[in-house]
Amino acid sequence: MYVRYGLQAGDNAPNETVQMWLDFALSSVERGRSAVAAMGGRSVFGAARVLDVGCAYGGFLVAAAEAGARLLAGIDLNDELLSLARLQLADYQITATLDRLDVTSPDVVDGLGRFDVILCNDVLEHVVDPEAAAAHLTALLDEGGSLFLQIPNGRSVDFMLRDGHYGLFGITLLDRLRAERVWAGSFSDTYGVEHYAPLSYYLDVFSQTGLSVRLLNKPPDDLEALVEDLGRRFDELEEALAALSPAEDDPDLVEEMRRRGHHEIEAFRHQAGLYGASVVGAEKSIIARSLWSTYELTFWELIGRKLIR
C-alpha cells in the first residue's frame, strides 16, 4: 500500500491528502467488515456468491470471506489495484477470481454470471454512465440477492469544505468540467470523479431497475444538536467562500464556487429556519432528517434487494 504512494512502511505521508489516501487503503478490510456487518453479517454472506465491483485493495472480499462466503469475485479497471488486491487476499489466504472489467460494459453481465451479494463501494461517482452501471449491477444479482452501495455526498457540508477524494475546498460545488480545472491546479494525473448526484437520483435509478433500495445510515438521536452543528459548519463555509481570491487565469471558477456555495447556504438556512419555527414534533423531525441526509452524511450507505418473482 505504501509503495503506491512512493513510501516505505511506517513513513510519514508528505501531506494531508496523501495521508487520506493511505488511510483509505490501509483501512480496506475494516471498512469491508463494517459494510458486511451493516448488511447482516453471516446471515447474509454465509455460503453466498459475492462480487465486489471496484474491488480496489480487496478488503471487502476479505470481510466477505470472514463472514462465510463460498465464492468470491472482484472486478476493477485499475491493474495496479488488482495486483494489490491479490497480495492482500494472499496475506489472508483467501481465494478469489479478480478480473479487469468495466461494470458499464454490456459484456459484464454474461461474462460474470449471477451473485447472491454484490458490493459496490465508492464506485458510482466515477463511472461515465451510472444508469448502465445500475442496470448491470441489478442484472448481476440473483433473485433475492442483496446489493450494498456506498456513494459520496457532494452536498455534505464537510465535503464542500474538503472533498473526500482530493481534500480540495469547494470542488464538489462545481460541475464536472469546472471541478477538473480546480483539480488541475494541484494534481497532474487524471481527474477521476464524473459526478456528484443527489440521493434521490440513485434511489430513482435503482428503483427503475426493479431493485428495492433503502438507506442504511441511522440518524442521530439528538436532531436539534445536529441542526445547530450544521449551522456552525455552514458559517465556516460562508467565511471560507468570502476569503477566496480569484485566480488571475481563471476568475470565473471562484465566482461559480461562491454562487453555488451561497445557494447551498441559503437552502440550508431556509430549512433550518423552518425547523426552528416549528412547534410540531413530527414536522421538526422530518426537516431535521432531511437536513441530515442532505448536508450531514458524507457517504450514503444503501442496501438493495432484488425481489423474487
C-alpha positions in Angstrom: 0.0 0.0 0.0 2.8 2.4 1.0 4.7 1.7 -2.2 1.8 3.0 -4.3 2.4 6.5 -2.9 6.2 6.3 -3.1 6.6 5.5 0.6 8.0 2.7 2.8 6.0 1.1 5.5 5.9 3.4 8.5 6.9 6.6 6.5 5.0 9.8 7.2 2.9 11.0 4.3 4.1 14.2 2.7 0.7 16.0 3.1 -2.8 15.5 4.4 -4.2 14.4 1.0 -1.7 11.5 0.6 -2.4 10.6 4.3 -6.1 10.4 3.5 -5.4 8.1 0.5 -3.1 5.9 2.6 -5.6 5.7 5.4 -8.3 4.7 2.9 -6.1 1.9 1.5 -4.9 0.6 4.9 -8.5 0.5 6.2 -10.0 -1.5 3.4 -10.5 -4.6 5.5 -12.1 -2.7 8.4 -14.3 -0.8 6.0 -15.3 -4.1 4.4 -16.1 -5.6 7.8 -18.3 -2.6 8.7 -20.2 -3.0 5.4 -20.7 -6.7 5.8 -22.0 -6.2 9.4 -24.4 -3.5 8.2 -25.8 -5.9 5.6 -26.4 -8.6 8.2 -23.1 -10.4 8.5 -23.1 -14.2 8.3 -26.8 -14.4 7.9 -26.5 -12.7 4.5 -22.9 -13.8 3.5 -22.9 -17.4 4.7 -22.4 -19.7 1.7 -23.0 -16.7 -0.6 -21.6 -16.0 -4.0 -20.1 -12.5 -3.6 -18.9 -9.9 -6.2 -17.1 -6.8 -5.3 -17.4 -4.2 -8.1 -14.5 -1.8 -7.9 -12.7 -4.1 -5.5 -9.6 -1.9 -5.2 -7.5 -3.3 -2.4 -9.6 -6.4 -1.8 -10.6 -5.6 1.8 -14.3 -6.1 1.2 -13.6 -9.6 -0.2 -11.6 -10.4 2.9 -14.5 -9.4 5.0 -17.0 -11.4 2.9 -14.8 -14.5 3.2 -14.6 -14.0 7.0 -18.5 -13.9 7.1 -18.7 -17.3 5.3 -18.9 -16.5 1.6 -18.4 -19.6 -0.5 -17.4 -17.9 -3.8 -15.6 -14.6 -4.2 -15.1 -12.4 -7.3 -13.9 -8.9 -7.8 -13.6 -6.5 -10.8 -11.7 -3.2 -11.2 -10.4 -1.1 -14.0 -7.0 -0.4 -12.4 -4.4 -3.1 -12.9 -2.2 -1.8 -10.0 -5.2 -2.0 -7.6 -5.9 -5.5 -8.8 -2.3 -6.5 -8.1 -2.6 -5.1 -4.5 -5.9 -6.9 -4.0 -4.2 -10.2 -5.0 -1.5 -9.5 -2.4 -3.9 -8.7 0.3 -6.1 -11.8 -0.4 -2.9 -13.9 -0.3 -2.0 -12.5 3.1 -5.3 -13.7 4.4 -5.1 -17.0 2.5 -8.3 -16.2 0.6 -9.0 -17.4 -3.0 -10.9 -15.1 -5.3 -11.3 -14.5 -9.0 -10.2 -11.0 -9.9 -10.7 -9.5 -13.4 -10.2 -6.2 -15.2 -13.7 -5.4 -16.2 -15.9 -2.3 -16.6 -19.3 -2.5 -14.9 -20.8 -0.3 -17.6 -19.8 -2.7 -20.4 -22.7 -4.8 -21.8 -20.4 -7.8 -21.7 -20.0 -7.7 -18.0 -23.3 -9.4 -17.2 -22.9 -12.5 -19.3 -19.2 -12.8 -18.5 -19.6 -12.9 -14.7 -22.8 -14.9 -14.0 -25.1 -14.2 -11.1 -24.3 -13.5 -7.4 -26.1 -13.5 -4.1 -24.4 -10.4 -2.8 -22.8 -7.5 -4.7 -20.6 -4.9 -3.0 -20.1 -1.5 -4.8 -18.1 0.9 -2.6 -17.1 4.4 -3.8 -17.6 3.5 -7.5 -20.7 5.1 -9.0 -19.4 8.6 -8.8 -16.5 7.5 -11.1 -18.5 5.9 -13.9 -19.5 7.8 -17.0 -22.8 6.1 -17.3 -24.3 5.4 -13.8 -27.6 4.3 -15.3 -25.9 1.5 -17.2 -23.9 0.6 -14.1 -27.2 0.4 -12.1 -28.8 -1.8 -14.7 -25.8 -4.2 -14.8 -25.5 -4.4 -11.0 -29.1 -5.4 -10.8 -28.8 -7.9 -13.7 -25.8 -9.5 -11.9 -27.8 -10.1 -8.8 -29.7 -13.4 -8.5 -33.3 -13.2 -7.4 -33.5 -12.5 -3.7 -29.9 -11.1 -3.8 -28.5 -8.0 -2.0 -26.6 -5.1 -3.2 -24.5 -2.8 -1.0 -23.7 0.7 -2.2 -21.6 3.4 -0.6 -21.7 6.7 -2.5 -20.2 10.1 -1.6 -22.5 13.0 -1.0 -21.1 16.1 -2.8 -23.6 18.4 -0.9 -22.3 17.3 2.5 -21.0 20.5 4.2 -17.8 18.6 5.2 -17.1 17.7 1.6 -17.9 21.2 0.4 -15.2 22.3 2.9 -12.8 19.5 1.9 -13.8 16.8 -0.6 -13.3 13.2 0.1 -11.2 12.4 -3.0 -8.6 15.1 -3.1 -9.0 17.2 0.0 -9.9 20.3 -2.0 -12.1 23.1 -0.9 -15.3 23.8 -2.9 -14.7 21.3 -5.7 -17.9 19.4 -5.0 -19.9 22.7 -5.6 -18.8 22.7 -9.3 -19.9 20.9 -12.4 -17.6 18.2 -13.9 -15.5 20.4 -16.2 -15.0 23.3 -13.7 -14.1 20.8 -11.0 -11.4 19.4 -13.2 -10.0 22.8 -13.7 -9.7 23.4 -10.0 -8.2 19.9 -9.5 -5.6 20.6 -12.2 -4.1 23.3 -10.0 -2.9 20.7 -7.5 -2.7 17.4 -9.4 -1.3 16.2 -12.7 -2.5 12.6 -13.3 -6.2 12.0 -14.2 -9.3 13.6 -12.6 -11.5 10.7 -11.6 -14.8 12.0 -10.4 -17.5 12.1 -13.1 -20.4 13.5 -11.0 -21.9 14.1 -7.6 -25.6 13.1 -7.9 -28.2 13.6 -5.2 -29.6 10.7 -3.2 -32.9 11.0 -4.9 -31.2 10.2 -8.2 -29.7 7.0 -7.0 -33.0 5.8 -5.4 -34.8 6.5 -8.6 -32.2 4.9 -10.9 -32.1 1.7 -9.0 -35.9 1.5 -8.4 -36.2 1.7 -12.2 -34.1 -1.5 -12.5 -36.5 -3.3 -10.2 -34.4 -3.1 -7.1 -35.9 -2.2 -3.7 -33.4 0.2 -2.1 -33.2 1.8 1.3 -30.8 3.9 3.3 -28.7 2.1 5.9 -27.3 5.2 7.7 -29.0 5.9 11.0 -29.8 9.5 12.0 -28.5 10.8 15.4 -30.8 10.8 18.4 -30.3 14.5 19.1 -31.6 16.2 16.0 -31.6 19.6 17.5 -27.9 19.4 18.2 -27.4 18.2 14.6 -29.1 21.2 13.2 -27.1 23.6 15.4 -23.8 21.9 14.5 -24.6 22.1 10.8 -25.3 25.8 11.2 -21.8 26.3 12.6 -20.2 24.4 9.7 -22.2 26.4 7.2 -20.9 29.6 8.9 -17.4 28.2 8.3 -18.3 27.6 4.6 -19.6 31.1 4.2 -16.4 32.6 5.7 -14.2 30.4 3.5 -16.1 31.4 0.4 -15.7 35.1 1.3 -11.9 34.6 1.8 -11.4 33.1 -1.7 -9.2 35.1 -4.0 -10.0 34.9 -7.8 -7.3 33.2 -9.8 -5.9 35.6 -12.4 -6.0 33.0 -15.2 -9.5 31.5 -14.3 -11.5 34.0 -12.3 -14.9 32.5 -13.1 -14.1 29.4 -11.1 -14.2 31.4 -7.8 -17.3 33.3 -8.9 -19.1 30.0 -9.7 -18.0 28.4 -6.5 -19.3 31.3 -4.5 -22.6 31.3 -6.4 -23.3 27.7 -5.8 -21.9 27.8 -2.3 -24.3 30.6 -1.3 -27.2 28.7 -2.9 -26.5 25.8 -0.6 -26.0 28.1 2.4 -29.4 29.8 1.7 -31.1 26.5 1.2 -29.8 25.1 4.5 -30.7 28.3 6.4 -34.2 28.3 5.0 -34.8 24.8 6.2 -33.1 25.4 9.5 -35.4 28.4 10.0 -38.4 26.3 9.3 -37.1 23.8 11.8 -36.6 26.4 14.5 -40.0 28.0 13.9 -42.0 24.7 14.0 -43.7 23.5 17.2 -44.9 20.3 15.7 -42.7 17.3 16.7 -43.2 15.2 13.5 -42.6 18.2 11.3 -39.4 19.1 13.1 -38.2 15.5 12.8 -38.9 15.5 9.0 -37.0 18.7 8.4 -34.0 17.7 10.6 -33.8 14.2 9.0 -33.9 15.8 5.6 -31.0 18.2 6.6 -29.1 15.2 8.0 -29.3 13.1 4.7 -28.7 16.2 2.5 -25.9 18.0 4.4 -24.5 15.9 7.2 -23.9 12.5 5.7 -20.6 12.4 3.8 -21.5 9.0 2.4 -24.8 7.3 1.8 -24.9 3.6 2.5 -27.7 1.9 0.6 -28.9 -1.7 0.5 -30.9 -3.0 -2.4 -32.8 -6.3 -2.6 -33.8 -8.0 -5.8 -37.3 -9.2 -5.5 -38.1 -12.9 -6.1 -40.6 -13.2 -9.0 
